[in-house]
Amino acid sequence: MARRLRLALIALGGLVLLVLLALGASAALDRPARVVTVSTIVDGPKRDVWATLTDFGSYDEWNPVLTEASGEAREGEGLDLVLALPGHDPETLDAEVLIVRLGRKLRWQDRLVLPGVRDWEYEFVLEPLDSGRIRLDQVMHIEGLLAPFADIAAAREALELQGEALAERLAQR
């Protein structure tokens, strides 16, 4: 009986070690990973697009995907977000702002439990076009051991809805 218990504990320890190694490798390599990119053309000056995207307190007025948001667009700052992916229950995110390039780029990241389990990086980039229009590129990186199970169709639909809502919001100004 003691021998069986010892073997079971050794097997369990080996399994835990294997999981920890997989998590470490996933976090270090950002693999497995899935990426969704959606571009939207928005009418309006770049400063207005940027101001709307970084005014997190007003997201509840126009954003169908990030239905609640608070925080500041400053590197290292925290963002409290409520994400409502189509077909999924709303999820609370505790994100960290990774990159801010004033008027041009914003990236934040949310992690589930530990690095390498499920890391979401969301980025938007503003590219000026002719006639006062802006191309908004939204990129969602889904990384970690749970990445292969991510609902990519819902993520793409969410980014499309968010881009359309932003365009409508700016058209109302």
N, C-alpha and C positions, 0 to 999 in steps of 0.2 A: 504493500500500500504506500509506504513512504517513497519507494522507488518511483512509482507512478506519479505521485505528487511532485517529486523532484523533476521528472521528465516533463510534466505539464508546465511547471514553472519555467523551466529552461525554454520550452517551446514558446510560451507566452512572452518571455524576455526577448527571444529572437524575433518574434513578430513585432513587438514594440520597437526594437532597434531598426528593423526593416522599414517600418512606417516613418520613423524619425529620419532615416537616411533618405527616403523618398521625398519627404517634406523639405529637407535641406537642399536636395538636388533641384527640386521644383522651384524653390525660392531663389536659389543662386542662378539658375538658368532661365527663369521665366518661361518654363515649359512644363506641361503642355500649355499652348496658348491658342486663342482664337481672336480674330480682329474683325470688327464691323466698322465700315466707313460709310458715311452718308454726307453728301454735299447738297446744300440748299442755297439758291440765289435769293438775296434779300435786298429790297429797295430801301435805301436810307444811307445816311452818312455813317462812316465807320465808328465815329464817336458815339452815335446813338445806339448802334448795334452792341458795342462794347458795354455801354452804360446799362442797357437792358439785361445783358447776359451776366453782368457782375452785381446787379441789384437783387441779391438773393431774397431779400425781404418781400419782393413783389412777385416771386415765382407763383405763389398761390393764386394770383390774379390772371395768369395767362398760360402757365406751363402745365400740360396734361400729364407729364411724365414725372417731373420733379415737383410734386404737388406742395411740398413745404421745403423751405430752405432758409438757413441762417448761417452767418459767418461773414468773413471778409476775404477778398481775393488778394491774399498776401501769402507768399511762400512760407510754409511751416504752420500756417493757421489751420484750425479745424473748421469743418463744415458739417452742420447737422442737416441731413437731407431725408426726405421721404420719397422713395422711388416706387412708382406705380407702373410696372411693365404690363403691357396688354396681356390679359389672360392670367395674370398672377396677382396674388395678394400684395398690398403695399408692404414695403420693407424699409425699415429705418437704417440709414447708413451714417456712419461716423467717419467722414472722409478727412484726408489731409491734403492741403494745397501743395503741390509739388513744384509747379512752374507757373510764373506770371510774367508775361511779356506784354506790358501795357499796350492796350489797343490792338493786340495781335494774337496772343495765345494764352490759354489757361488750361492747366492740367491738374486733376486731383485723383486721389487713390483711396479706395476703401478695401480693407482686408477683413476676411472672415476668420476669426480666431487667431491664426498664426500665419506668417508669410508662407506662401506655397500651398495653402489649402484652396482658397479662392480669392484672388486679387483682381479687383476691377480698377482699371485706369480709364478715366474719361478725359478727353481733350477736345477743345474746340480751337480752331484757327480761323482768323479772319483774313481774307485776301481781297483787296480792292479790285474792282472791275471798272469798266467804263461807265459813264453816265450815273455816277453816284450809287452804284450797286456794289454789293459785297457778296462774295462766295463764303459761306460758312461751312467749313469742313468739320464734322463731328466724328471722332474716332473713339471707339470703345475697345480696349484691350482686356480680354478676359484670360487670366493666367492662373496656373496652379493645378493641383490634382483634380479639382472638380470642373476644370475648363471644358473637357470633352462632353460634359452633361449640360452645358449652358444652352439656353433656349435662344439660339442665334436669330431665329425669325422674329421673336418678340423684341429682341434688342434692336434689330434693324427697324422694325415698325415703330418702336419708341423714339429712335433718333429721327425718323421721318416725321412723326407727329410733332416732336419738339421743334424741328426746323420750320414746319408749316405754321405752328403757333407763334413762333418768333416773328415770322414774316407778317402774320396778321397783326400782331401787337405793334409792329413798327408802322404798318399801314394806317393804323388808327391814330398815330401821333400827328 
